[in-house]
Amino acid sequence: MTEPRHRIRAVHTDSTITVYQAYAPEIGLATARDGRFPAAWSRDRMTWIKPSFLWMMYRCGWGAKEGQETVLAVEITREGFAWALRHACLSHYEPGLHTDHGAWRRRLKEAPARVQWDPERDLRLRPLPHRSLQLGLTGEAAHLYADAWIVSVTDVTPLAHAIHSRVRDGDLDAARRLLPHERPYPVSTEALSHLHR
């Protein structure tokens, strides 16, 4: 079955969705230990959450990039995620979706969340034809994420390393069996209509 170009794929339950982030150990380990971000985590800057495990692996180099050595699986409420999507603006101007460049820029400046659709990745982190959602949170959205939406936080760095080890060994079947079970996330076409063409 052909994947649609834009689709959210994620680990999810009836009430939660899991997203991924990577931090330096002083932030990541404290967050995993306490189930919330420490005081050193800034609520006043944009933070990006990613439902795709493999896109996170691409971004953080399997937890090897400096400042991204601790990979977190952050389970958040579906209500919070839906709020972020409703209040999001596409991160780039899209003719035919936005009235004009100025209207898009004004919306982007006001929006507490923004969306990027980047190529999904395979186990070797090569780009695939379909897109994976990234959700940037700032202002009110970042505060809500940190203080209201988080259900649990898990340090999945050991899992990232285990999968990467099998990929390096060429055992892609074993690597695939370890991947988080992501499936299409139930969201209406209308809920995403302002976020892609």
PyMOL commands that place a pseudoatom at each C-alpha (Angstrom):
pseudoatom trace, name=CA, resn=MET, resi=1, chain=A, elem=C, hetatm=0, pos=[0.000, 0.000, 0.000]
pseudoatom trace, name=CA, resn=THR, resi=2, chain=A, elem=C, hetatm=0, pos=[1.358, 3.408, -0.993]
pseudoatom trace, name=CA, resn=GLU, resi=3, chain=A, elem=C, hetatm=0, pos=[1.923, 5.871, 1.832]
pseudoatom trace, name=CA, resn=PRO, resi=4, chain=A, elem=C, hetatm=0, pos=[0.237, 9.256, 1.422]
pseudoatom trace, name=CA, resn=ARG, resi=5, chain=A, elem=C, hetatm=0, pos=[2.712, 12.108, 1.125]
pseudoatom trace, name=CA, resn=HIS, resi=6, chain=A, elem=C, hetatm=0, pos=[1.548, 13.692, 4.389]
pseudoatom trace, name=CA, resn=ARG, resi=7, chain=A, elem=C, hetatm=0, pos=[0.552, 11.471, 7.285]
pseudoatom trace, name=CA, resn=ILE, resi=8, chain=A, elem=C, hetatm=0, pos=[1.276, 11.495, 10.998]
pseudoatom trace, name=CA, resn=ARG, resi=9, chain=A, elem=C, hetatm=0, pos=[2.665, 8.133, 12.090]
pseudoatom trace, name=CA, resn=ALA, resi=10, chain=A, elem=C, hetatm=0, pos=[3.197, 7.607, 15.814]
pseudoatom trace, name=CA, resn=VAL, resi=11, chain=A, elem=C, hetatm=0, pos=[3.020, 5.356, 18.812]
pseudoatom trace, name=CA, resn=HIS, resi=12, chain=A, elem=C, hetatm=0, pos=[-0.333, 6.237, 20.344]
pseudoatom trace, name=CA, resn=THR, resi=13, chain=A, elem=C, hetatm=0, pos=[-3.064, 5.066, 22.691]
pseudoatom trace, name=CA, resn=ASP, resi=14, chain=A, elem=C, hetatm=0, pos=[-6.675, 6.190, 23.030]
pseudoatom trace, name=CA, resn=SER, resi=15, chain=A, elem=C, hetatm=0, pos=[-5.517, 9.163, 25.108]
pseudoatom trace, name=CA, resn=THR, resi=16, chain=A, elem=C, hetatm=0, pos=[-1.836, 9.784, 24.318]
pseudoatom trace, name=CA, resn=ILE, resi=17, chain=A, elem=C, hetatm=0, pos=[0.697, 10.172, 21.526]
pseudoatom trace, name=CA, resn=THR, resi=18, chain=A, elem=C, hetatm=0, pos=[4.445, 9.621, 21.895]
pseudoatom trace, name=CA, resn=VAL, resi=19, chain=A, elem=C, hetatm=0, pos=[6.875, 12.191, 20.517]
pseudoatom trace, name=CA, resn=TYR, resi=20, chain=A, elem=C, hetatm=0, pos=[10.664, 12.257, 20.581]
pseudoatom trace, name=CA, resn=GLN, resi=21, chain=A, elem=C, hetatm=0, pos=[13.273, 14.817, 21.549]
pseudoatom trace, name=CA, resn=ALA, resi=22, chain=A, elem=C, hetatm=0, pos=[17.020, 14.654, 22.178]
pseudoatom trace, name=CA, resn=TYR, resi=23, chain=A, elem=C, hetatm=0, pos=[18.947, 16.680, 24.726]
pseudoatom trace, name=CA, resn=ALA, resi=24, chain=A, elem=C, hetatm=0, pos=[22.296, 16.956, 26.411]
pseudoatom trace, name=CA, resn=PRO, resi=25, chain=A, elem=C, hetatm=0, pos=[22.458, 14.594, 29.414]
pseudoatom trace, name=CA, resn=GLU, resi=26, chain=A, elem=C, hetatm=0, pos=[22.058, 17.368, 32.002]
pseudoatom trace, name=CA, resn=ILE, resi=27, chain=A, elem=C, hetatm=0, pos=[18.598, 18.133, 30.592]
pseudoatom trace, name=CA, resn=GLY, resi=28, chain=A, elem=C, hetatm=0, pos=[17.597, 14.727, 29.229]
pseudoatom trace, name=CA, resn=LEU, resi=29, chain=A, elem=C, hetatm=0, pos=[18.528, 12.564, 32.209]
pseudoatom trace, name=CA, resn=ALA, resi=30, chain=A, elem=C, hetatm=0, pos=[16.871, 14.930, 34.687]
pseudoatom trace, name=CA, resn=THR, resi=31, chain=A, elem=C, hetatm=0, pos=[13.711, 14.995, 32.566]
pseudoatom trace, name=CA, resn=ALA, resi=32, chain=A, elem=C, hetatm=0, pos=[13.539, 11.210, 32.335]
pseudoatom trace, name=CA, resn=ARG, resi=33, chain=A, elem=C, hetatm=0, pos=[14.166, 10.860, 36.068]
pseudoatom trace, name=CA, resn=ASP, resi=34, chain=A, elem=C, hetatm=0, pos=[11.547, 13.387, 37.169]
pseudoatom trace, name=CA, resn=GLY, resi=35, chain=A, elem=C, hetatm=0, pos=[8.999, 13.048, 34.383]
pseudoatom trace, name=CA, resn=ARG, resi=36, chain=A, elem=C, hetatm=0, pos=[9.143, 16.788, 33.731]
pseudoatom trace, name=CA, resn=PHE, resi=37, chain=A, elem=C, hetatm=0, pos=[11.634, 19.309, 32.425]
pseudoatom trace, name=CA, resn=PRO, resi=38, chain=A, elem=C, hetatm=0, pos=[14.122, 20.768, 34.908]
pseudoatom trace, name=CA, resn=ALA, resi=39, chain=A, elem=C, hetatm=0, pos=[14.391, 24.479, 35.699]
pseudoatom trace, name=CA, resn=ALA, resi=40, chain=A, elem=C, hetatm=0, pos=[17.278, 24.756, 33.221]
pseudoatom trace, name=CA, resn=TRP, resi=41, chain=A, elem=C, hetatm=0, pos=[14.899, 23.893, 30.346]
pseudoatom trace, name=CA, resn=SER, resi=42, chain=A, elem=C, hetatm=0, pos=[13.736, 27.133, 28.747]
pseudoatom trace, name=CA, resn=ARG, resi=43, chain=A, elem=C, hetatm=0, pos=[10.006, 27.577, 28.202]
pseudoatom trace, name=CA, resn=ASP, resi=44, chain=A, elem=C, hetatm=0, pos=[10.749, 30.759, 26.255]
pseudoatom trace, name=CA, resn=ARG, resi=45, chain=A, elem=C, hetatm=0, pos=[12.354, 29.232, 23.181]
pseudoatom trace, name=CA, resn=MET, resi=46, chain=A, elem=C, hetatm=0, pos=[11.013, 27.023, 20.428]
pseudoatom trace, name=CA, resn=THR, resi=47, chain=A, elem=C, hetatm=0, pos=[11.128, 23.296, 21.110]
pseudoatom trace, name=CA, resn=TRP, resi=48, chain=A, elem=C, hetatm=0, pos=[10.542, 20.719, 18.364]
pseudoatom trace, name=CA, resn=ILE, resi=49, chain=A, elem=C, hetatm=0, pos=[8.745, 17.432, 18.957]
pseudoatom trace, name=CA, resn=LYS, resi=50, chain=A, elem=C, hetatm=0, pos=[8.765, 14.556, 16.470]
pseudoatom trace, name=CA, resn=PRO, resi=51, chain=A, elem=C, hetatm=0, pos=[6.343, 11.593, 16.380]
pseudoatom trace, name=CA, resn=SER, resi=52, chain=A, elem=C, hetatm=0, pos=[8.761, 9.657, 14.127]
pseudoatom trace, name=CA, resn=PHE, resi=53, chain=A, elem=C, hetatm=0, pos=[11.465, 7.693, 15.952]
pseudoatom trace, name=CA, resn=LEU, resi=54, chain=A, elem=C, hetatm=0, pos=[13.591, 7.311, 12.820]
pseudoatom trace, name=CA, resn=TRP, resi=55, chain=A, elem=C, hetatm=0, pos=[13.362, 11.000, 11.980]
pseudoatom trace, name=CA, resn=MET, resi=56, chain=A, elem=C, hetatm=0, pos=[14.604, 11.686, 15.507]
pseudoatom trace, name=CA, resn=MET, resi=57, chain=A, elem=C, hetatm=0, pos=[17.454, 9.238, 14.913]
pseudoatom trace, name=CA, resn=TYR, resi=58, chain=A, elem=C, hetatm=0, pos=[18.341, 11.110, 11.732]
pseudoatom trace, name=CA, resn=ARG, resi=59, chain=A, elem=C, hetatm=0, pos=[18.294, 14.420, 13.597]
pseudoatom trace, name=CA, resn=CYS, resi=60, chain=A, elem=C, hetatm=0, pos=[20.365, 13.282, 16.591]
pseudoatom trace, name=CA, resn=GLY, resi=61, chain=A, elem=C, hetatm=0, pos=[22.625, 10.761, 14.831]
pseudoatom trace, name=CA, resn=TRP, resi=62, chain=A, elem=C, hetatm=0, pos=[21.362, 7.865, 16.950]
pseudoatom trace, name=CA, resn=GLY, resi=63, chain=A, elem=C, hetatm=0, pos=[22.113, 9.911, 20.076]
pseudoatom trace, name=CA, resn=ALA, resi=64, chain=A, elem=C, hetatm=0, pos=[25.713, 10.611, 19.052]
pseudoatom trace, name=CA, resn=LYS, resi=65, chain=A, elem=C, hetatm=0, pos=[25.495, 14.321, 18.160]
pseudoatom trace, name=CA, resn=GLU, resi=66, chain=A, elem=C, hetatm=0, pos=[26.835, 16.757, 20.709]
pseudoatom trace, name=CA, resn=GLY, resi=67, chain=A, elem=C, hetatm=0, pos=[24.056, 18.148, 22.870]
pseudoatom trace, name=CA, resn=GLN, resi=68, chain=A, elem=C, hetatm=0, pos=[21.660, 15.396, 21.723]
pseudoatom trace, name=CA, resn=GLU, resi=69, chain=A, elem=C, hetatm=0, pos=[23.095, 12.382, 23.528]
pseudoatom trace, name=CA, resn=THR, resi=70, chain=A, elem=C, hetatm=0, pos=[19.949, 11.593, 25.537]
pseudoatom trace, name=CA, resn=VAL, resi=71, chain=A, elem=C, hetatm=0, pos=[16.919, 10.562, 23.493]
pseudoatom trace, name=CA, resn=LEU, resi=72, chain=A, elem=C, hetatm=0, pos=[13.547, 10.924, 25.175]
pseudoatom trace, name=CA, resn=ALA, resi=73, chain=A, elem=C, hetatm=0, pos=[10.180, 9.389, 24.345]
pseudoatom trace, name=CA, resn=VAL, resi=74, chain=A, elem=C, hetatm=0, pos=[7.669, 11.898, 25.690]
pseudoatom trace, name=CA, resn=GLU, resi=75, chain=A, elem=C, hetatm=0, pos=[4.105, 10.660, 26.004]
pseudoatom trace, name=CA, resn=ILE, resi=76, chain=A, elem=C, hetatm=0, pos=[1.676, 13.581, 25.809]
pseudoatom trace, name=CA, resn=THR, resi=77, chain=A, elem=C, hetatm=0, pos=[-2.090, 13.919, 25.795]
pseudoatom trace, name=CA, resn=ARG, resi=78, chain=A, elem=C, hetatm=0, pos=[-3.881, 13.700, 22.492]
pseudoatom trace, name=CA, resn=GLU, resi=79, chain=A, elem=C, hetatm=0, pos=[-5.855, 16.776, 23.552]
pseudoatom trace, name=CA, resn=GLY, resi=80, chain=A, elem=C, hetatm=0, pos=[-2.632, 18.740, 23.824]
pseudoatom trace, name=CA, resn=PHE, resi=81, chain=A, elem=C, hetatm=0, pos=[-1.363, 17.486, 20.488]
pseudoatom trace, name=CA, resn=ALA, resi=82, chain=A, elem=C, hetatm=0, pos=[-4.682, 18.393, 18.840]
pseudoatom trace, name=CA, resn=TRP, resi=83, chain=A, elem=C, hetatm=0, pos=[-4.510, 21.878, 20.387]
pseudoatom trace, name=CA, resn=ALA, resi=84, chain=A, elem=C, hetatm=0, pos=[-1.025, 22.360, 18.948]
pseudoatom trace, name=CA, resn=LEU, resi=85, chain=A, elem=C, hetatm=0, pos=[-2.142, 21.266, 15.466]
pseudoatom trace, name=CA, resn=ARG, resi=86, chain=A, elem=C, hetatm=0, pos=[-5.170, 23.587, 15.584]
pseudoatom trace, name=CA, resn=HIS, resi=87, chain=A, elem=C, hetatm=0, pos=[-2.982, 26.545, 16.553]
pseudoatom trace, name=CA, resn=ALA, resi=88, chain=A, elem=C, hetatm=0, pos=[-0.096, 25.720, 14.207]
pseudoatom trace, name=CA, resn=CYS, resi=89, chain=A, elem=C, hetatm=0, pos=[1.071, 27.475, 11.070]
pseudoatom trace, name=CA, resn=LEU, resi=90, chain=A, elem=C, hetatm=0, pos=[3.073, 25.843, 8.296]
pseudoatom trace, name=CA, resn=SER, resi=91, chain=A, elem=C, hetatm=0, pos=[6.722, 26.865, 8.694]
pseudoatom trace, name=CA, resn=HIS, resi=92, chain=A, elem=C, hetatm=0, pos=[7.069, 27.894, 5.057]
pseudoatom trace, name=CA, resn=TYR, resi=93, chain=A, elem=C, hetatm=0, pos=[4.920, 29.852, 2.630]
pseudoatom trace, name=CA, resn=GLU, resi=94, chain=A, elem=C, hetatm=0, pos=[2.807, 27.642, 0.400]
pseudoatom trace, name=CA, resn=PRO, resi=95, chain=A, elem=C, hetatm=0, pos=[1.103, 29.322, -2.593]
pseudoatom trace, name=CA, resn=GLY, resi=96, chain=A, elem=C, hetatm=0, pos=[-2.498, 28.187, -2.853]
pseudoatom trace, name=CA, resn=LEU, resi=97, chain=A, elem=C, hetatm=0, pos=[-2.635, 27.358, 0.852]
pseudoatom trace, name=CA, resn=HIS, resi=98, chain=A, elem=C, hetatm=0, pos=[-1.904, 30.866, 2.150]
pseudoatom trace, name=CA, resn=THR, resi=99, chain=A, elem=C, hetatm=0, pos=[-3.644, 33.968, 0.824]
pseudoatom trace, name=CA, resn=ASP, resi=100, chain=A, elem=C, hetatm=0, pos=[-0.337, 35.728, 0.240]
pseudoatom trace, name=CA, resn=HIS, resi=101, chain=A, elem=C, hetatm=0, pos=[3.170, 35.878, 1.646]
pseudoatom trace, name=CA, resn=GLY, resi=102, chain=A, elem=C, hetatm=0, pos=[2.338, 38.703, 4.037]
pseudoatom trace, name=CA, resn=ALA, resi=103, chain=A, elem=C, hetatm=0, pos=[-0.682, 36.886, 5.495]
pseudoatom trace, name=CA, resn=TRP, resi=104, chain=A, elem=C, hetatm=0, pos=[1.427, 33.748, 6.039]
pseudoatom trace, name=CA, resn=ARG, resi=105, chain=A, elem=C, hetatm=0, pos=[4.194, 35.759, 7.730]
pseudoatom trace, name=CA, resn=ARG, resi=106, chain=A, elem=C, hetatm=0, pos=[1.711, 37.447, 10.076]
pseudoatom trace, name=CA, resn=ARG, resi=107, chain=A, elem=C, hetatm=0, pos=[0.145, 34.088, 10.957]
pseudoatom trace, name=CA, resn=LEU, resi=108, chain=A, elem=C, hetatm=0, pos=[3.562, 32.536, 11.546]
pseudoatom trace, name=CA, resn=LYS, resi=109, chain=A, elem=C, hetatm=0, pos=[4.538, 35.351, 13.888]
pseudoatom trace, name=CA, resn=GLU, resi=110, chain=A, elem=C, hetatm=0, pos=[1.347, 34.928, 15.946]
pseudoatom trace, name=CA, resn=ALA, resi=111, chain=A, elem=C, hetatm=0, pos=[1.118, 31.118, 15.976]
pseudoatom trace, name=CA, resn=PRO, resi=112, chain=A, elem=C, hetatm=0, pos=[2.310, 29.314, 19.130]
pseudoatom trace, name=CA, resn=ALA, resi=113, chain=A, elem=C, hetatm=0, pos=[3.092, 26.222, 17.035]
pseudoatom trace, name=CA, resn=ARG, resi=114, chain=A, elem=C, hetatm=0, pos=[4.510, 25.533, 13.604]
pseudoatom trace, name=CA, resn=VAL, resi=115, chain=A, elem=C, hetatm=0, pos=[4.654, 22.485, 11.396]
pseudoatom trace, name=CA, resn=GLN, resi=116, chain=A, elem=C, hetatm=0, pos=[7.322, 21.162, 9.049]
pseudoatom trace, name=CA, resn=TRP, resi=117, chain=A, elem=C, hetatm=0, pos=[6.913, 18.100, 6.861]
pseudoatom trace, name=CA, resn=ASP, resi=118, chain=A, elem=C, hetatm=0, pos=[10.303, 16.488, 6.267]
pseudoatom trace, name=CA, resn=PRO, resi=119, chain=A, elem=C, hetatm=0, pos=[11.160, 13.274, 4.410]
pseudoatom trace, name=CA, resn=GLU, resi=120, chain=A, elem=C, hetatm=0, pos=[10.622, 10.218, 6.601]
pseudoatom trace, name=CA, resn=ARG, resi=121, chain=A, elem=C, hetatm=0, pos=[13.726, 8.041, 7.029]
pseudoatom trace, name=CA, resn=ASP, resi=122, chain=A, elem=C, hetatm=0, pos=[14.486, 4.367, 6.654]
pseudoatom trace, name=CA, resn=LEU, resi=123, chain=A, elem=C, hetatm=0, pos=[16.712, 2.345, 8.991]
pseudoatom trace, name=CA, resn=ARG, resi=124, chain=A, elem=C, hetatm=0, pos=[19.816, 3.621, 7.224]
pseudoatom trace, name=CA, resn=LEU, resi=125, chain=A, elem=C, hetatm=0, pos=[18.391, 7.148, 7.670]
pseudoatom trace, name=CA, resn=ARG, resi=126, chain=A, elem=C, hetatm=0, pos=[17.947, 7.629, 3.929]
pseudoatom trace, name=CA, resn=PRO, resi=127, chain=A, elem=C, hetatm=0, pos=[15.012, 9.839, 2.873]
pseudoatom trace, name=CA, resn=LEU, resi=128, chain=A, elem=C, hetatm=0, pos=[11.743, 8.208, 1.859]
pseudoatom trace, name=CA, resn=PRO, resi=129, chain=A, elem=C, hetatm=0, pos=[9.163, 9.685, -0.565]
pseudoatom trace, name=CA, resn=HIS, resi=130, chain=A, elem=C, hetatm=0, pos=[6.587, 10.386, 2.146]
pseudoatom trace, name=CA, resn=ARG, resi=131, chain=A, elem=C, hetatm=0, pos=[6.794, 13.073, 4.806]
pseudoatom trace, name=CA, resn=SER, resi=132, chain=A, elem=C, hetatm=0, pos=[7.048, 13.055, 8.582]
pseudoatom trace, name=CA, resn=LEU, resi=133, chain=A, elem=C, hetatm=0, pos=[5.619, 15.766, 10.801]
pseudoatom trace, name=CA, resn=GLN, resi=134, chain=A, elem=C, hetatm=0, pos=[7.713, 17.949, 13.080]
pseudoatom trace, name=CA, resn=LEU, resi=135, chain=A, elem=C, hetatm=0, pos=[5.891, 20.238, 15.463]
pseudoatom trace, name=CA, resn=GLY, resi=136, chain=A, elem=C, hetatm=0, pos=[7.593, 23.339, 16.840]
pseudoatom trace, name=CA, resn=LEU, resi=137, chain=A, elem=C, hetatm=0, pos=[6.199, 24.758, 20.079]
pseudoatom trace, name=CA, resn=THR, resi=138, chain=A, elem=C, hetatm=0, pos=[6.824, 28.251, 21.392]
pseudoatom trace, name=CA, resn=GLY, resi=139, chain=A, elem=C, hetatm=0, pos=[5.192, 30.690, 23.804]
pseudoatom trace, name=CA, resn=GLU, resi=140, chain=A, elem=C, hetatm=0, pos=[1.894, 29.351, 25.154]
pseudoatom trace, name=CA, resn=ALA, resi=141, chain=A, elem=C, hetatm=0, pos=[2.368, 25.996, 23.393]
pseudoatom trace, name=CA, resn=ALA, resi=142, chain=A, elem=C, hetatm=0, pos=[5.801, 25.394, 24.966]
pseudoatom trace, name=CA, resn=HIS, resi=143, chain=A, elem=C, hetatm=0, pos=[4.408, 26.201, 28.427]
pseudoatom trace, name=CA, resn=LEU, resi=144, chain=A, elem=C, hetatm=0, pos=[1.430, 23.886, 27.933]
pseudoatom trace, name=CA, resn=TYR, resi=145, chain=A, elem=C, hetatm=0, pos=[3.683, 21.117, 26.635]
pseudoatom trace, name=CA, resn=ALA, resi=146, chain=A, elem=C, hetatm=0, pos=[5.998, 21.312, 29.626]
pseudoatom trace, name=CA, resn=ASP, resi=147, chain=A, elem=C, hetatm=0, pos=[3.401, 21.915, 32.318]
pseudoatom trace, name=CA, resn=ALA, resi=148, chain=A, elem=C, hetatm=0, pos=[0.138, 20.294, 31.209]
pseudoatom trace, name=CA, resn=TRP, resi=149, chain=A, elem=C, hetatm=0, pos=[0.475, 17.783, 28.382]
pseudoatom trace, name=CA, resn=ILE, resi=150, chain=A, elem=C, hetatm=0, pos=[3.223, 15.401, 29.538]
pseudoatom trace, name=CA, resn=VAL, resi=151, chain=A, elem=C, hetatm=0, pos=[1.996, 12.032, 30.796]
pseudoatom trace, name=CA, resn=SER, resi=152, chain=A, elem=C, hetatm=0, pos=[5.353, 10.220, 30.996]
pseudoatom trace, name=CA, resn=VAL, resi=153, chain=A, elem=C, hetatm=0, pos=[8.973, 10.513, 29.874]
pseudoatom trace, name=CA, resn=THR, resi=154, chain=A, elem=C, hetatm=0, pos=[11.228, 7.563, 29.035]
pseudoatom trace, name=CA, resn=ASP, resi=155, chain=A, elem=C, hetatm=0, pos=[14.943, 7.594, 28.243]
pseudoatom trace, name=CA, resn=VAL, resi=156, chain=A, elem=C, hetatm=0, pos=[15.129, 5.556, 25.021]
pseudoatom trace, name=CA, resn=THR, resi=157, chain=A, elem=C, hetatm=0, pos=[18.837, 6.169, 24.395]
pseudoatom trace, name=CA, resn=PRO, resi=158, chain=A, elem=C, hetatm=0, pos=[19.695, 2.483, 25.053]
pseudoatom trace, name=CA, resn=LEU, resi=159, chain=A, elem=C, hetatm=0, pos=[17.051, 1.471, 22.501]
pseudoatom trace, name=CA, resn=ALA, resi=160, chain=A, elem=C, hetatm=0, pos=[18.493, 3.912, 19.951]
pseudoatom trace, name=CA, resn=HIS, resi=161, chain=A, elem=C, hetatm=0, pos=[21.965, 2.463, 20.470]
pseudoatom trace, name=CA, resn=ALA, resi=162, chain=A, elem=C, hetatm=0, pos=[20.706, -1.135, 20.248]
pseudoatom trace, name=CA, resn=ILE, resi=163, chain=A, elem=C, hetatm=0, pos=[18.904, -0.493, 16.955]
pseudoatom trace, name=CA, resn=HIS, resi=164, chain=A, elem=C, hetatm=0, pos=[21.885, 1.406, 15.554]
pseudoatom trace, name=CA, resn=SER, resi=165, chain=A, elem=C, hetatm=0, pos=[24.209, -1.462, 16.482]
pseudoatom trace, name=CA, resn=ARG, resi=166, chain=A, elem=C, hetatm=0, pos=[22.098, -3.915, 14.497]
pseudoatom trace, name=CA, resn=VAL, resi=167, chain=A, elem=C, hetatm=0, pos=[21.919, -1.523, 11.548]
pseudoatom trace, name=CA, resn=ARG, resi=168, chain=A, elem=C, hetatm=0, pos=[25.729, -1.218, 11.585]
pseudoatom trace, name=CA, resn=ASP, resi=169, chain=A, elem=C, hetatm=0, pos=[25.975, -5.018, 11.652]
pseudoatom trace, name=CA, resn=GLY, resi=170, chain=A, elem=C, hetatm=0, pos=[23.691, -5.201, 8.619]
pseudoatom trace, name=CA, resn=ASP, resi=171, chain=A, elem=C, hetatm=0, pos=[20.945, -7.039, 10.517]
pseudoatom trace, name=CA, resn=LEU, resi=172, chain=A, elem=C, hetatm=0, pos=[18.055, -4.828, 9.418]
pseudoatom trace, name=CA, resn=ASP, resi=173, chain=A, elem=C, hetatm=0, pos=[15.413, -7.405, 10.322]
pseudoatom trace, name=CA, resn=ALA, resi=174, chain=A, elem=C, hetatm=0, pos=[16.604, -7.467, 13.931]
pseudoatom trace, name=CA, resn=ALA, resi=175, chain=A, elem=C, hetatm=0, pos=[16.789, -3.664, 13.940]
pseudoatom trace, name=CA, resn=ARG, resi=176, chain=A, elem=C, hetatm=0, pos=[13.257, -3.411, 12.550]
pseudoatom trace, name=CA, resn=ARG, resi=177, chain=A, elem=C, hetatm=0, pos=[11.886, -5.706, 15.257]
pseudoatom trace, name=CA, resn=LEU, resi=178, chain=A, elem=C, hetatm=0, pos=[13.174, -3.299, 17.914]
pseudoatom trace, name=CA, resn=LEU, resi=179, chain=A, elem=C, hetatm=0, pos=[11.580, -0.181, 16.419]
pseudoatom trace, name=CA, resn=PRO, resi=180, chain=A, elem=C, hetatm=0, pos=[8.681, 1.437, 18.267]
pseudoatom trace, name=CA, resn=HIS, resi=181, chain=A, elem=C, hetatm=0, pos=[5.412, 0.344, 16.652]
pseudoatom trace, name=CA, resn=GLU, resi=182, chain=A, elem=C, hetatm=0, pos=[4.291, 3.489, 14.849]
pseudoatom trace, name=CA, resn=ARG, resi=183, chain=A, elem=C, hetatm=0, pos=[0.973, 3.460, 13.010]
pseudoatom trace, name=CA, resn=PRO, resi=184, chain=A, elem=C, hetatm=0, pos=[-1.164, 6.083, 11.316]
pseudoatom trace, name=CA, resn=TYR, resi=185, chain=A, elem=C, hetatm=0, pos=[-2.406, 8.599, 13.841]
pseudoatom trace, name=CA, resn=PRO, resi=186, chain=A, elem=C, hetatm=0, pos=[-6.159, 9.240, 13.680]
pseudoatom trace, name=CA, resn=VAL, resi=187, chain=A, elem=C, hetatm=0, pos=[-6.588, 12.868, 12.741]
pseudoatom trace, name=CA, resn=SER, resi=188, chain=A, elem=C, hetatm=0, pos=[-9.178, 14.297, 10.380]
pseudoatom trace, name=CA, resn=THR, resi=189, chain=A, elem=C, hetatm=0, pos=[-8.290, 15.731, 6.994]
pseudoatom trace, name=CA, resn=GLU, resi=190, chain=A, elem=C, hetatm=0, pos=[-9.857, 19.006, 8.128]
pseudoatom trace, name=CA, resn=ALA, resi=191, chain=A, elem=C, hetatm=0, pos=[-7.558, 19.175, 11.158]
pseudoatom trace, name=CA, resn=LEU, resi=192, chain=A, elem=C, hetatm=0, pos=[-4.531, 19.160, 8.842]
pseudoatom trace, name=CA, resn=SER, resi=193, chain=A, elem=C, hetatm=0, pos=[-6.002, 21.132, 5.936]
pseudoatom trace, name=CA, resn=HIS, resi=194, chain=A, elem=C, hetatm=0, pos=[-4.222, 24.354, 6.988]
pseudoatom trace, name=CA, resn=LEU, resi=195, chain=A, elem=C, hetatm=0, pos=[-0.894, 22.517, 7.295]
pseudoatom trace, name=CA, resn=HIS, resi=196, chain=A, elem=C, hetatm=0, pos=[-0.309, 21.116, 3.807]
pseudoatom trace, name=CA, resn=ARG, resi=197, chain=A, elem=C, hetatm=0, pos=[-1.693, 21.204, 0.282]
for i in range(1, 197): cmd.bond("trace and resi %d" % i, "trace and resi %d" % (i + 1))
show_as sticks, trace
zoom trace
